[in-house]
Amino acid sequence: MKNRSLQTVYIVLLVCADLFLASVTSAEDDVSDLGMGPGSVQSQLHEVESARRSEHPSWPSIPSFEQYNLSLAADYQILAQQLDNSPADEEAVGGVARFFGTWKMNPQSSAPGRVTFKVENRHRLGTDLPPQVLLPAAGVSGSSGPTFNDKKGVLTNLYWGQSFKDNEFGYIAGIIDVADFIDVYGLINVWTEFNNVAFATNPTIPVPAQGLGAAGRWSVPGKFYLTGSVADINGDPHRPDDAFDSFFSTSEYLTHVEFGRAGSWEDRWADNMHLTLWHADARDEAGLASDWGVAASISQRYGAWLPFFRAGYADRGVSLQKKTISTGAGYTLDSKNFVGVGASWGQAAGNNRDQYTLEGYYKWQVFNHILLVPSVQWIRNPSHNQAEDQLWLAALKCRVTF
């Protein structure tokens, strides 16, 4: 009953979101904490607010909201996928409604901070499978559209973030999404870029669902940085009321440390190279052994081009893959058009079959608030499907922001 009530609250918030948006002032990202990746609330807010202001330069605001430094946004996203051959279903459609924002505290102080939140409703749309499980059902070690599942109401962010000494130090603590900051690069945003986890995350890292955790950053002089985190590896955004009990009683964690060099703060993930070390505790209830691994990533902007090279290795391979190498590039055609292509090789644990993945996508900003992303994937030698040599997957992603 408690979970049903919580889901009802989420849905009410999502429905009411647009009523607030016309009255909330836009705000620049002048409060920094960890320096979250392209798929984080802060980055998504910046995109939505830029579009809102460019389309409505005289967008009304209410002074009572301005004085509280609230910044809110909402979007609705659909991903439709069609697979050419599968022992299970060959099509999957899913939707995600999100309401997210930040509440800045003393942004002009020497140690500014903010509360960040995001609630979502993830659901299937007329198909038996959600997009997240379409490729695994076909024997692929990996997935496409990992955030498009059928979890219904979830709380994916609710944390406090703060920075110190002119943004030299920063931290976050609360309900966090590890995928927002661990081993990220310029094209890792699954909401607007690649769909396949070979490029939308690192498939060797057992990134948990959102749960209680904390992370910190030190911006070392000379454009270097050091980050580290500890997060509940049993995180369950569907049951945030159990977050503290799971974190402190079960005591099974994913920890990481990352050292890297970035460009300017604004372009820190496009111009970035880093090395990530991680460790995952054994999970008694899930029956999974402990694991550790290393990941490396390089991306560097050259004019309109954004090439990248990424690799990962896991000792046991309790995640989707034990080894992976991926490379590719994005190219900016103009302010409303972008193309990306990626190629990946990977092996699952206990499986020596070389699985290859190619994905290409076209990102078209039709209007300021409407984005379309058609894409196609070719998968050679799916790891867990010896009967097939190759699979083709066509997809269309649509995002509407408010």
LINMOJO-V75432 format. One record per backbone hydrogen bond with DSSP energy under -0.5 kcal/mol. CO is the residue of the C=O (numbers start at 1). NH is the residue of the N-H. Records with the same first field share a line. If there is no record, write none. Layout:
BEGIN
CO: NH, NH
END
This chain:
BEGIN
1: 5
2: 6
3: 7
4: 8
5: 9
6: 10
7: 11
8: 12
9: 13
10: 14
11: 15
12: 16
13: 17
16: 19, 20
17: 20, 21
18: 22
20: 23
21: 24
23: 62
28: 30
30: 32
37: 40
40: 44
41: 45
42: 46
43: 47
44: 48
45: 49
46: 50
47: 51
48: 52
49: 53
50: 54
51: 55
52: 56
56: 59
61: 63
62: 65, 66
63: 67
65: 68, 70
66: 69
69: 104
71: 102
73: 100
74: 402
75: 98
76: 400
77: 96
78: 398
79: 94
80: 396
81: 92
82: 394
90: 83
92: 81
93: 125
94: 79
95: 123
96: 77
97: 121
98: 75
99: 119
100: 73
101: 117
102: 71
103: 115
104: 106
105: 113
106: 109
109: 112
110: 166
112: 163
113: 105
114: 116, 161
115: 103
116: 159
117: 101
118: 156, 157
119: 99
120: 154
121: 97
122: 152
123: 95
129: 93
130: 133
131: 134, 135, 144
133: 137
134: 138
135: 138, 140
136: 139
139: 384
140: 142
143: 197
145: 148
147: 149
148: 132
152: 122
154: 120, 156
157: 118
158: 175
159: 116
160: 173
161: 114
162: 171
164: 168, 169
165: 168
168: 219
169: 164
170: 217
171: 162
172: 215
173: 160
174: 176, 213
175: 158
176: 178, 211
177: 180
178: 181, 182
180: 37
181: 183
185: 188
187: 194
188: 190
189: 192, 193
195: 145, 146
196: 199, 200
197: 201
201: 203
202: 205
203: 320, 321
204: 206
205: 207
211: 176
212: 232
213: 174
214: 230
215: 172
216: 228
217: 170
218: 220, 226
220: 224
223: 262
224: 220
225: 260
226: 218
227: 258
228: 216
229: 256
230: 214
231: 254
232: 235
236: 239
237: 155, 240
239: 242
240: 243
242: 246
243: 247
244: 248
245: 249, 250
246: 250, 251
252: 233, 234
253: 255, 281
254: 231
255: 279
256: 229
257: 277
258: 227
259: 275
260: 225
261: 273
265: 268
267: 271
269: 186
270: 272
271: 263
272: 299
273: 261
274: 297
275: 259
276: 295
277: 257
278: 293
279: 255
280: 291
282: 284
283: 287, 288
288: 283
291: 280
292: 315
293: 278
294: 313
295: 276
296: 311
297: 274
298: 309
299: 272
300: 307
302: 305
304: 332
305: 302
306: 330
307: 300
308: 328
309: 298
310: 326
311: 296
312: 324
313: 294
322: 314
323: 347
324: 312
325: 345
326: 310
327: 343
328: 308
329: 341
330: 306
331: 333, 339
334: 337
336: 365
337: 333, 334
338: 363
339: 331
340: 361
341: 329
342: 359
343: 327
344: 357
345: 325
346: 355
347: 322, 323
348: 351
353: 355
354: 356
355: 346
356: 380
357: 344
358: 378
359: 342
360: 376
361: 340
362: 364, 374
363: 338, 365
364: 366, 372
367: 370
369: 401
370: 366, 367
371: 399
372: 364
373: 397
374: 362
375: 395
376: 360
377: 393
378: 358, 380
379: 391
380: 356
382: 385
385: 388
389: 381
391: 379
392: 84
393: 377
394: 82
395: 375
396: 80
397: 373
398: 78
399: 371
400: 76
END
